[in-house]
């Protein structure tokens, strides 16, 4: 498959180039070719992988009247989606309108559902010298599916002066594990660019209550001067906008980096940032998907749907643009994602406001979505 690392189809192409004018080839997933027969040679023959997702190894050899070649092999990950998710939505409602006389905003929502209770975190202006802070608001879900807000916005996490996150805490991603709540966020100590991913741990739900204490990751433990859990080394904007899913004691961390990447960690370790594994960090949504998405993609929020045994991700392409678009992706392993739909094609007329950006998908504290619940997509738009 042209050196592709993964595929969503059992039908692959065995690209090969050999010398000696071969006349026949043989291919199999068995190294002894026990289930194969000789076929007319082709430089790009099709091959059907065996059923079942996972890593597949395919063996290939060729021959002519003179003799038979040595055996070549290659591997590919099958991530077959037997069916796709059908996504429906209504046109929604505005949950925050900034006053015209003041520069205000709320964006980058992270949403946790607990029964009929909705907890939402979003980025807001920080009245201190920092740029942004994370605020929280709580609501209840009415029988008609709308949210009735019962608290005002309250500061949940602020930057630490003279530290690595001194300019902001923004783009929240909130989850719970090990009896704690965690807030992942974007920040920097640079005036321009070089954003990193940080995380703080709360001994209760971080809703702005003075009874809840949040301790930031310091590089080796919790509390004190913050250090990033994922650090950017490059010349541009940086990384950030984290999203988290906990499944089978593995923490999946999705973050933007010229597209979206994923890292994993052992969530059973109280100091799980020390266990971060970037070996499975492909760019999930990248420049090549622009033709599918209709524009360069932005932040990507992921949840796991146990009823379907798959991950679902939503994101925004052409952010802040009149033709902004929400896209839907899905995955069986949380690492390799396949496009399902884009809003302007999937929902006609489009249910998405123009100039959309920074999206959030609701779920429980571990980043799981229940199909029998009322679920929400929230995003910023405008400016």
BATISE-164820 format. One record per residue (C-alpha): residue in three letters; x, y, z. Coordinates in Angstrom, 3 decimals. Example, Ala and Ser with C-alpha at 12.3 -4.5 7.8 and 13.67 -1.06 7.14 Angstrom:
! residues 2
res:ALA, px:12.300, py:-4.500, pz:7.800
res:SER, px:13.670, py:-1.060, pz:7.140
//
This chain:
! residues 383
res:UNK, px:0.000, py:0.000, pz:0.000
res:UNK, px:2.735, py:2.443, pz:-1.030
res:UNK, px:4.510, py:2.010, pz:2.342
res:UNK, px:1.374, py:2.962, pz:4.279
res:UNK, px:1.538, py:2.062, pz:7.966
res:UNK, px:-2.177, py:1.311, pz:8.288
res:UNK, px:-5.300, py:0.707, pz:6.241
res:UNK, px:-9.047, py:0.647, pz:6.863
res:UNK, px:-9.654, py:-1.830, pz:4.018
res:UNK, px:-8.785, py:-5.523, pz:3.832
res:UNK, px:-7.910, py:-5.015, pz:0.165
res:UNK, px:-4.339, py:-3.727, pz:-0.188
res:UNK, px:-1.867, py:-3.262, pz:-3.021
res:UNK, px:1.432, py:-5.139, pz:-2.968
res:UNK, px:3.658, py:-2.526, pz:-4.592
res:UNK, px:6.892, py:-4.192, pz:-5.701
res:UNK, px:9.783, py:-3.675, pz:-8.062
res:UNK, px:12.054, py:-6.560, pz:-9.071
res:UNK, px:14.576, py:-7.315, pz:-11.795
res:UNK, px:14.942, py:-10.367, pz:-13.983
res:UNK, px:11.600, py:-10.235, pz:-15.810
res:UNK, px:9.450, py:-12.288, pz:-13.429
res:UNK, px:6.424, py:-14.030, pz:-14.894
res:UNK, px:4.564, py:-15.088, pz:-11.742
res:UNK, px:4.223, py:-14.084, pz:-8.102
res:UNK, px:2.899, py:-15.669, pz:-4.929
res:UNK, px:1.616, py:-13.830, pz:-1.845
res:UNK, px:0.417, py:-15.028, pz:1.539
res:UNK, px:0.179, py:-14.171, pz:5.215
res:UNK, px:1.858, py:-17.535, pz:5.881
res:UNK, px:5.634, py:-17.621, pz:5.537
res:UNK, px:5.426, py:-21.099, pz:3.971
res:UNK, px:2.813, py:-19.901, pz:1.411
res:UNK, px:0.657, py:-22.883, pz:2.361
res:UNK, px:-2.568, py:-21.204, pz:1.210
res:UNK, px:-1.228, py:-19.519, pz:-1.946
res:UNK, px:-0.755, py:-20.321, pz:-5.611
res:UNK, px:1.289, py:-18.803, pz:-8.432
res:UNK, px:-0.388, py:-15.941, pz:-10.305
res:UNK, px:0.549, py:-13.825, pz:-13.333
res:UNK, px:3.107, py:-11.238, pz:-12.229
res:UNK, px:2.077, py:-7.645, pz:-11.552
res:UNK, px:3.961, py:-4.722, pz:-10.043
res:UNK, px:0.815, py:-3.723, pz:-8.118
res:UNK, px:-1.320, py:-6.795, pz:-7.448
res:UNK, px:-4.246, py:-6.622, pz:-5.055
res:UNK, px:-4.253, py:-8.769, pz:-1.927
res:UNK, px:-7.008, py:-9.448, pz:0.593
res:UNK, px:-5.882, py:-9.424, pz:4.209
res:UNK, px:-7.297, py:-11.917, pz:6.698
res:UNK, px:-10.223, py:-10.864, pz:8.889
res:UNK, px:-9.641, py:-9.166, pz:12.215
res:UNK, px:-7.977, py:-5.865, pz:12.987
res:UNK, px:-4.335, py:-5.706, pz:13.989
res:UNK, px:-0.867, py:-6.028, pz:12.468
res:UNK, px:-0.701, py:-8.146, pz:9.330
res:UNK, px:2.453, py:-9.524, pz:7.714
res:UNK, px:2.353, py:-10.301, pz:3.990
res:UNK, px:5.014, py:-12.439, pz:2.279
res:UNK, px:5.805, py:-12.155, pz:-1.437
res:UNK, px:8.038, py:-14.036, pz:-3.897
res:UNK, px:8.342, py:-14.119, pz:-7.688
res:UNK, px:9.713, py:-16.524, pz:-10.287
res:UNK, px:10.492, py:-16.955, pz:-13.977
res:UNK, px:11.841, py:-19.759, pz:-16.130
res:UNK, px:15.283, py:-19.389, pz:-14.554
res:UNK, px:14.283, py:-19.682, pz:-10.916
res:UNK, px:12.569, py:-18.330, pz:-7.810
res:UNK, px:13.363, py:-15.203, pz:-5.799
res:UNK, px:13.976, py:-14.902, pz:-2.100
res:UNK, px:10.976, py:-14.051, pz:0.077
res:UNK, px:10.125, py:-10.422, pz:0.867
res:UNK, px:7.722, py:-9.315, pz:3.582
res:UNK, px:6.077, py:-6.194, pz:4.933
res:UNK, px:3.628, py:-5.342, pz:7.700
res:UNK, px:0.543, py:-3.148, pz:7.821
res:UNK, px:-2.033, py:-2.400, pz:10.532
res:UNK, px:-5.619, py:-3.246, pz:9.590
res:UNK, px:-8.091, py:-0.864, pz:11.227
res:UNK, px:-11.268, py:-1.899, pz:9.458
res:UNK, px:-14.520, py:-0.120, pz:10.238
res:UNK, px:-17.374, py:-2.507, pz:9.543
res:UNK, px:-19.916, py:0.283, pz:9.695
res:UNK, px:-19.788, py:3.994, pz:10.375
res:UNK, px:-21.357, py:6.218, pz:12.965
res:UNK, px:-24.467, py:8.119, pz:11.965
res:UNK, px:-24.267, py:11.580, pz:13.530
res:UNK, px:-27.339, py:13.737, pz:13.976
res:UNK, px:-27.592, py:17.145, pz:15.607
res:UNK, px:-29.901, py:20.101, pz:16.021
res:UNK, px:-29.006, py:23.713, pz:15.344
res:UNK, px:-28.195, py:24.361, pz:19.018
res:UNK, px:-28.264, py:27.640, pz:20.874
res:UNK, px:-25.843, py:30.363, pz:21.939
res:UNK, px:-24.524, py:29.837, pz:25.486
res:UNK, px:-22.337, py:32.922, pz:25.720
res:UNK, px:-22.588, py:36.304, pz:24.010
res:UNK, px:-19.853, py:38.827, pz:24.816
res:UNK, px:-20.855, py:42.365, pz:25.711
res:UNK, px:-20.369, py:44.695, pz:22.762
res:UNK, px:-18.541, py:47.319, pz:24.812
res:UNK, px:-15.922, py:44.942, pz:26.198
res:UNK, px:-13.442, py:42.420, pz:24.814
res:UNK, px:-14.735, py:39.185, pz:26.309
res:UNK, px:-14.856, py:35.570, pz:25.136
res:UNK, px:-15.403, py:31.954, pz:26.103
res:UNK, px:-13.967, py:29.220, pz:23.886
res:UNK, px:-12.281, py:25.813, pz:23.918
res:UNK, px:-15.029, py:24.035, pz:25.887
res:UNK, px:-14.483, py:20.824, pz:27.846
res:UNK, px:-17.756, py:19.180, pz:28.942
res:UNK, px:-18.380, py:16.469, pz:31.548
res:UNK, px:-21.842, py:14.942, pz:32.001
res:UNK, px:-22.925, py:13.323, pz:35.270
res:UNK, px:-26.554, py:12.300, pz:34.979
res:UNK, px:-28.468, py:15.497, pz:34.256
res:UNK, px:-25.615, py:17.702, pz:35.471
res:UNK, px:-23.388, py:19.481, pz:32.961
res:UNK, px:-19.982, py:20.832, pz:33.977
res:UNK, px:-18.282, py:23.013, pz:31.386
res:UNK, px:-14.824, py:24.595, pz:31.383
res:UNK, px:-13.744, py:27.234, pz:28.866
res:UNK, px:-11.026, py:29.779, pz:28.230
res:UNK, px:-11.798, py:33.335, pz:29.385
res:UNK, px:-9.894, py:36.616, pz:29.704
res:UNK, px:-7.728, py:36.875, pz:32.804
res:UNK, px:-8.049, py:40.272, pz:34.539
res:UNK, px:-4.496, py:39.888, pz:35.865
res:UNK, px:-1.370, py:40.448, pz:33.721
res:UNK, px:-1.864, py:36.977, pz:32.179
res:UNK, px:-3.830, py:36.654, pz:28.954
res:UNK, px:-6.289, py:33.853, pz:29.736
res:UNK, px:-7.615, py:31.715, pz:32.514
res:UNK, px:-9.916, py:28.673, pz:32.696
res:UNK, px:-13.428, py:29.226, pz:34.033
res:UNK, px:-16.184, py:26.785, pz:34.989
res:UNK, px:-19.960, py:26.831, pz:34.774
res:UNK, px:-22.577, py:24.248, pz:35.807
res:UNK, px:-26.002, py:23.514, pz:34.393
res:UNK, px:-28.747, py:20.915, pz:34.347
res:UNK, px:-30.274, py:19.210, pz:31.323
res:UNK, px:-34.005, py:19.873, pz:30.906
res:UNK, px:-36.439, py:17.310, pz:29.554
res:UNK, px:-36.333, py:19.043, pz:26.161
res:UNK, px:-32.550, py:18.605, pz:25.987
res:UNK, px:-31.628, py:22.222, pz:26.653
res:UNK, px:-29.200, py:23.266, pz:29.408
res:UNK, px:-30.395, py:25.466, pz:32.247
res:UNK, px:-27.338, py:27.132, pz:33.744
res:UNK, px:-27.403, py:27.260, pz:37.544
res:UNK, px:-24.045, py:28.928, pz:38.273
res:UNK, px:-22.173, py:31.846, pz:36.795
res:UNK, px:-18.706, py:31.554, pz:35.318
res:UNK, px:-16.061, py:31.152, pz:38.038
res:UNK, px:-12.274, py:30.936, pz:37.792
res:UNK, px:-11.121, py:27.305, pz:37.985
res:UNK, px:-7.416, py:27.550, pz:37.070
res:UNK, px:-5.078, py:30.508, pz:36.611
res:UNK, px:-1.465, py:30.933, pz:35.527
res:UNK, px:1.437, py:30.968, pz:37.988
res:UNK, px:3.453, py:34.226, pz:37.961
res:UNK, px:7.058, py:34.038, pz:36.764
res:UNK, px:6.692, py:30.419, pz:35.656
res:UNK, px:6.507, py:28.342, pz:32.490
res:UNK, px:2.738, py:28.990, pz:32.296
res:UNK, px:2.860, py:32.649, pz:33.295
res:UNK, px:0.924, py:33.999, pz:30.289
res:UNK, px:-2.177, py:31.810, pz:30.266
res:UNK, px:-4.170, py:28.758, pz:31.142
res:UNK, px:-6.417, py:28.072, pz:28.159
res:UNK, px:-7.879, py:25.336, pz:25.929
res:UNK, px:-8.976, py:23.109, pz:28.844
res:UNK, px:-9.324, py:19.347, pz:28.633
res:UNK, px:-10.773, py:17.884, pz:31.849
res:UNK, px:-10.941, py:14.218, pz:32.942
res:UNK, px:-10.989, py:12.172, pz:36.136
res:UNK, px:-8.910, py:9.187, pz:37.277
res:UNK, px:-7.377, py:7.793, pz:40.476
res:UNK, px:-9.767, py:9.839, pz:42.625
res:UNK, px:-8.605, py:13.147, pz:41.106
res:UNK, px:-9.735, py:15.546, pz:38.423
res:UNK, px:-7.160, py:16.727, pz:35.928
res:UNK, px:-7.175, py:19.875, pz:33.765
res:UNK, px:-4.926, py:19.760, pz:30.735
res:UNK, px:-4.253, py:23.162, pz:29.214
res:UNK, px:-2.173, py:25.211, pz:26.778
res:UNK, px:0.291, py:27.812, pz:28.018
res:UNK, px:3.607, py:29.506, pz:27.362
res:UNK, px:6.201, py:31.761, pz:28.935
res:UNK, px:6.967, py:33.375, pz:25.567
res:UNK, px:5.338, py:36.520, pz:24.170
res:UNK, px:4.987, py:34.897, pz:20.742
res:UNK, px:4.432, py:31.193, pz:20.053
res:UNK, px:6.118, py:28.179, pz:21.670
res:UNK, px:2.985, py:26.907, pz:23.414
res:UNK, px:3.279, py:23.709, pz:25.457
res:UNK, px:0.837, py:21.251, pz:27.055
res:UNK, px:0.479, py:21.423, pz:30.857
res:UNK, px:-1.734, py:19.652, pz:33.388
res:UNK, px:-3.015, py:20.356, pz:36.904
res:UNK, px:-4.535, py:17.880, pz:39.379
res:UNK, px:-7.514, py:18.775, pz:41.573
res:UNK, px:-8.529, py:17.031, pz:44.786
res:UNK, px:-12.149, py:17.644, pz:43.771
res:UNK, px:-14.089, py:18.811, pz:40.756
res:UNK, px:-12.372, py:22.098, pz:39.782
res:UNK, px:-15.417, py:24.340, pz:39.746
res:UNK, px:-13.881, py:27.452, pz:41.272
res:UNK, px:-14.759, py:26.459, pz:44.821
res:UNK, px:-12.118, py:27.514, pz:47.400
res:UNK, px:-12.396, py:24.033, pz:48.925
res:UNK, px:-10.811, py:22.473, pz:45.812
res:UNK, px:-7.031, py:22.657, pz:45.504
res:UNK, px:-5.318, py:22.278, pz:42.128
res:UNK, px:-1.651, py:21.243, pz:42.014
res:UNK, px:0.224, py:21.634, pz:38.730
res:UNK, px:2.673, py:19.103, pz:37.332
res:UNK, px:6.199, py:20.269, pz:38.201
res:UNK, px:8.250, py:17.815, pz:36.136
res:UNK, px:8.516, py:15.112, pz:38.778
res:UNK, px:5.351, py:15.387, pz:40.867
res:UNK, px:2.400, py:17.578, pz:41.745
res:UNK, px:2.605, py:21.085, pz:43.148
res:UNK, px:4.975, py:24.002, pz:42.911
res:UNK, px:6.266, py:25.645, pz:39.742
res:UNK, px:4.599, py:24.150, pz:36.662
res:UNK, px:6.435, py:22.312, pz:33.913
res:UNK, px:4.912, py:21.094, pz:30.626
res:UNK, px:4.034, py:17.442, pz:30.161
res:UNK, px:4.560, py:17.820, pz:26.383
res:UNK, px:7.051, py:20.444, pz:25.277
res:UNK, px:7.304, py:22.145, pz:21.899
res:UNK, px:10.619, py:22.613, pz:20.135
res:UNK, px:10.123, py:24.561, pz:16.949
res:UNK, px:9.757, py:27.964, pz:15.331
res:UNK, px:6.005, py:28.496, pz:15.228
res:UNK, px:2.829, py:28.604, pz:17.320
res:UNK, px:3.581, py:25.443, pz:19.273
res:UNK, px:1.335, py:22.662, pz:20.574
res:UNK, px:-1.698, py:22.496, pz:22.835
res:UNK, px:-5.484, py:22.090, pz:23.054
res:UNK, px:-5.329, py:18.698, pz:24.817
res:UNK, px:-8.141, py:16.152, pz:24.887
res:UNK, px:-8.102, py:13.030, pz:27.093
res:UNK, px:-9.648, py:9.544, pz:27.084
res:UNK, px:-9.070, py:6.859, pz:29.743
res:UNK, px:-9.556, py:3.262, pz:28.575
res:UNK, px:-8.197, py:0.006, pz:30.020
res:UNK, px:-5.758, py:1.879, pz:32.303
res:UNK, px:-4.304, py:3.736, pz:29.325
res:UNK, px:-4.571, py:7.512, pz:29.056
res:UNK, px:-4.845, py:8.762, pz:25.472
res:UNK, px:-3.700, py:12.363, pz:25.100
res:UNK, px:-4.639, py:14.147, pz:21.873
res:UNK, px:-3.043, py:17.504, pz:21.115
res:UNK, px:-2.502, py:19.836, pz:18.187
res:UNK, px:0.840, py:19.965, pz:16.423
res:UNK, px:0.306, py:21.006, pz:12.798
res:UNK, px:-2.640, py:18.643, pz:12.886
res:UNK, px:-3.400, py:16.269, pz:15.761
res:UNK, px:-1.067, py:13.818, pz:17.498
res:UNK, px:-1.620, py:11.282, pz:20.249
res:UNK, px:0.537, py:10.168, pz:23.160
res:UNK, px:-0.315, py:7.510, pz:25.742
res:UNK, px:0.439, py:7.096, pz:29.439
res:UNK, px:-0.081, py:4.585, pz:32.257
res:UNK, px:-2.916, py:6.164, pz:34.224
res:UNK, px:-2.449, py:3.706, pz:37.115
res:UNK, px:0.783, py:5.542, pz:37.957
res:UNK, px:0.071, py:8.501, pz:40.237
res:UNK, px:2.824, py:10.361, pz:38.385
res:UNK, px:1.570, py:9.312, pz:34.958
res:UNK, px:3.237, py:12.201, pz:33.059
res:UNK, px:6.524, py:10.354, pz:33.682
res:UNK, px:5.174, py:7.398, pz:31.656
res:UNK, px:4.290, py:9.339, pz:28.498
res:UNK, px:4.867, py:7.291, pz:25.352
res:UNK, px:5.143, py:9.149, pz:22.048
res:UNK, px:6.003, py:6.088, pz:19.953
res:UNK, px:2.425, py:5.845, pz:18.708
res:UNK, px:2.099, py:9.507, pz:17.796
res:UNK, px:1.055, py:9.737, pz:14.151
res:UNK, px:-0.412, py:12.963, pz:12.864
res:UNK, px:-4.046, py:11.919, pz:12.828
res:UNK, px:-5.447, py:14.890, pz:10.994
res:UNK, px:-2.930, py:16.563, pz:8.729
res:UNK, px:-2.428, py:18.613, pz:5.596
res:UNK, px:-3.292, py:15.663, pz:3.346
res:UNK, px:-6.846, py:15.682, pz:4.707
res:UNK, px:-7.543, py:19.203, pz:3.515
res:UNK, px:-9.357, py:17.957, pz:0.423
res:UNK, px:-11.632, py:15.852, pz:2.633
res:UNK, px:-12.184, py:18.513, pz:5.271
res:UNK, px:-12.373, py:21.503, pz:2.953
res:UNK, px:-9.588, py:23.368, pz:4.709
res:UNK, px:-6.773, py:23.158, pz:7.211
res:UNK, px:-7.976, py:21.328, pz:10.358
res:UNK, px:-7.982, py:22.799, pz:13.827
res:UNK, px:-8.455, py:21.312, pz:17.335
res:UNK, px:-9.672, py:17.736, pz:17.640
res:UNK, px:-11.683, py:16.432, pz:20.644
res:UNK, px:-12.051, py:12.684, pz:21.188
res:UNK, px:-14.421, py:10.471, pz:23.180
res:UNK, px:-14.807, py:6.685, pz:23.469
res:UNK, px:-18.174, py:5.016, pz:22.803
res:UNK, px:-18.256, py:1.680, pz:24.622
res:UNK, px:-21.530, py:0.588, pz:22.980
res:UNK, px:-19.790, py:0.742, pz:19.593
res:UNK, px:-16.282, py:-0.173, pz:20.806
res:UNK, px:-14.751, py:2.779, pz:19.025
res:UNK, px:-13.408, py:6.283, pz:19.477
res:UNK, px:-15.079, py:9.294, pz:17.889
res:UNK, px:-13.402, py:12.618, pz:17.258
res:UNK, px:-14.745, py:15.977, pz:16.167
res:UNK, px:-12.807, py:18.979, pz:14.990
res:UNK, px:-12.982, py:22.194, pz:13.010
res:UNK, px:-11.432, py:22.884, pz:9.626
res:UNK, px:-10.812, py:26.377, pz:8.231
res:UNK, px:-11.124, py:27.887, pz:11.704
res:UNK, px:-12.348, py:31.494, pz:12.009
res:UNK, px:-13.402, py:31.326, pz:8.339
res:UNK, px:-16.851, py:32.039, pz:6.874
res:UNK, px:-16.766, py:28.490, pz:5.472
res:UNK, px:-15.668, py:26.809, pz:8.711
res:UNK, px:-16.602, py:23.155, pz:8.925
res:UNK, px:-16.985, py:20.555, pz:11.656
res:UNK, px:-15.639, py:17.110, pz:10.764
res:UNK, px:-16.227, py:13.703, pz:12.357
res:UNK, px:-13.605, py:10.932, pz:12.559
res:UNK, px:-13.693, py:7.476, pz:14.142
res:UNK, px:-11.210, py:4.830, pz:15.244
res:UNK, px:-11.138, py:1.338, pz:16.707
res:UNK, px:-7.820, py:1.678, pz:18.529
res:UNK, px:-7.681, py:5.392, pz:19.411
res:UNK, px:-4.584, py:5.821, pz:17.244
res:UNK, px:-5.669, py:5.464, pz:13.612
res:UNK, px:-8.668, py:7.575, pz:12.604
res:UNK, px:-10.889, py:7.477, pz:9.513
res:UNK, px:-13.121, py:10.324, pz:8.254
res:UNK, px:-16.872, py:9.825, pz:8.623
res:UNK, px:-18.375, py:13.139, pz:7.638
res:UNK, px:-17.989, py:16.881, pz:7.366
res:UNK, px:-20.825, py:19.054, pz:8.564
res:UNK, px:-21.506, py:21.030, pz:5.408
res:UNK, px:-21.984, py:17.816, pz:3.442
res:UNK, px:-23.485, py:15.747, pz:6.250
res:UNK, px:-25.916, py:18.279, pz:7.709
res:UNK, px:-27.686, py:20.250, pz:4.975
res:UNK, px:-28.166, py:23.080, pz:5.518
res:UNK, px:-25.142, py:23.386, pz:7.760
res:UNK, px:-25.896, py:23.514, pz:11.490
res:UNK, px:-22.518, py:25.097, pz:12.227
res:UNK, px:-22.036, py:28.823, pz:12.681
res:UNK, px:-19.561, py:30.589, pz:10.414
res:UNK, px:-16.097, py:31.288, pz:11.834
res:UNK, px:-16.229, py:28.281, pz:14.166
res:UNK, px:-13.186, py:27.248, pz:16.197
res:UNK, px:-12.048, py:25.315, pz:19.320
res:UNK, px:-14.593, py:22.536, pz:19.675
res:UNK, px:-15.576, py:20.289, pz:22.599
res:UNK, px:-17.559, py:17.034, pz:22.753
res:UNK, px:-19.367, py:15.970, pz:25.926
res:UNK, px:-18.631, py:12.757, pz:27.816
res:UNK, px:-18.167, py:11.381, pz:31.306
res:UNK, px:-15.139, py:11.964, pz:33.499
res:UNK, px:-13.086, py:9.346, pz:31.681
res:UNK, px:-13.870, py:10.693, pz:28.247
res:UNK, px:-16.540, py:8.095, pz:27.452
res:UNK, px:-19.771, py:8.941, pz:25.634
res:UNK, px:-23.047, py:7.135, pz:26.357
res:UNK, px:-25.353, py:6.631, pz:23.380
res:UNK, px:-28.500, py:6.675, pz:25.515
res:UNK, px:-27.649, py:10.111, pz:26.939
res:UNK, px:-28.189, py:13.574, pz:25.533
res:UNK, px:-24.775, py:14.619, pz:24.254
res:UNK, px:-23.449, py:18.023, pz:23.276
res:UNK, px:-20.991, py:19.627, pz:20.863
res:UNK, px:-19.876, py:23.129, pz:21.850
res:UNK, px:-17.553, py:25.481, pz:20.018
res:UNK, px:-16.497, py:29.086, pz:19.803
res:UNK, px:-17.362, py:31.203, pz:16.796
res:UNK, px:-16.990, py:34.729, pz:15.550
res:UNK, px:-14.237, py:37.373, pz:15.489
//
